Each structure stands twice: as C-alpha cells, then as structure tokens.
C-alpha cells in the first residue's frame, strides 16, 4: 500500500479538494500491484472517494519526483504531467533529523538558556537597585529624625540631642528587631554580639 499525505494540490491550476467538505488536506491511498487501479482519497473529516484520474502508477510517479525535505525550512513539493493534465502540490512534511535538532535547540533555549540569562539579569538588577533603595531609605530616615530633633529642641528650650542616637529603621528586620545583631548571653563567658545573618547587620530588610 502506498499513501501520500497531501497538504494542497492543483490540477491544471485549479484546486483539487475533497468533493464533500472541500478540504484541501487529504490522503491518496493506492493498494494492490496494478498501476492502472485508481486510488482513493480520504480527508480528515472521514470522507472517502475514488479518483479514477489518479492511479497507483501516478501515485508512484508523484512519490518518485517529490522534492522531499532535508532541513526544517524545506517544503516537500511535487509536479508532474499525466495525460495532458498538470498536477502540482505540497505534501505534508515528514519529520527529519533537522526538525528534531531544531526542536531540541528551541527547548534548550527556552527552558535552560533563556531562564538562566533572565535569572542572571534580574540578580544583577537587584544588586544595583538594593544599595540605592537602602541608601534612599537611610537618607529619608535621617532627614525625618533631624526634623523631629529640631522640633523637640525648639519645644524643650535648647535640648541637646544625643550625638550617638540613630533613627529607628523604616523596615526593621524581624529577626533582630532592627538592631542588626544578636546578643548571646552566657554564665561562663561575657556577652557576645553576633551580626544578624538575615539583614547582614543593617537592621533593615528590603
């Protein structure tokens, strides 16, 4: 049995379609060993018909002159003249090694390379933006603290602020409660101060 999967086809420039649903995609199926036997057409909607003009011999000739495909961008076409009628068309593509190679490349790019590049780009952006945000927040906190200090000094009649005072963080770290460190007390040793590993000693979180 010989089957050709036709994507579209013309006879003397006129589209050859399924006689019932006018579908341009169908198969031409030839059986037996006699080249003069007509083939049968079968479309994707399960319509079937006999085509006396296209015989098993014509089907074999189309199969022998088809261009085939070697690369993913190739189109499998055919063009023959039988009994004064000119038949031309495009056959449905069969999978080639290059098709598989292109799919593997696409999957490798979309699922491995592209996400990796995106993660690296986002990490670089965060590395740049985080210090800027932190510096901006610290500057705002310092300005607010200075304004409050000036207002309190005016009301208290010359109160001098503590030079070691630092404003409370805007977004205090929940782990160290904005202190930037942890105190480890022991009866055997002096109190030890350890930098907070969550906020890295800043007392704030992003």
Beta strands, then each sheet from edge to edge (+ up, - down):
strand 1: 2-11
strand 2: 14-15
strand 3: 26-30
strand 4: 38-43
strand 5: 48-55
strand 6: 77-82
strand 7: 85-91
strand 8: 181-184
strand 9: 192-195
sheet 1: 2+ 1- 3+ 4- 5+
sheet 2: 2+ 1- 7+ 6-
sheet 3: 8+ 9-
end
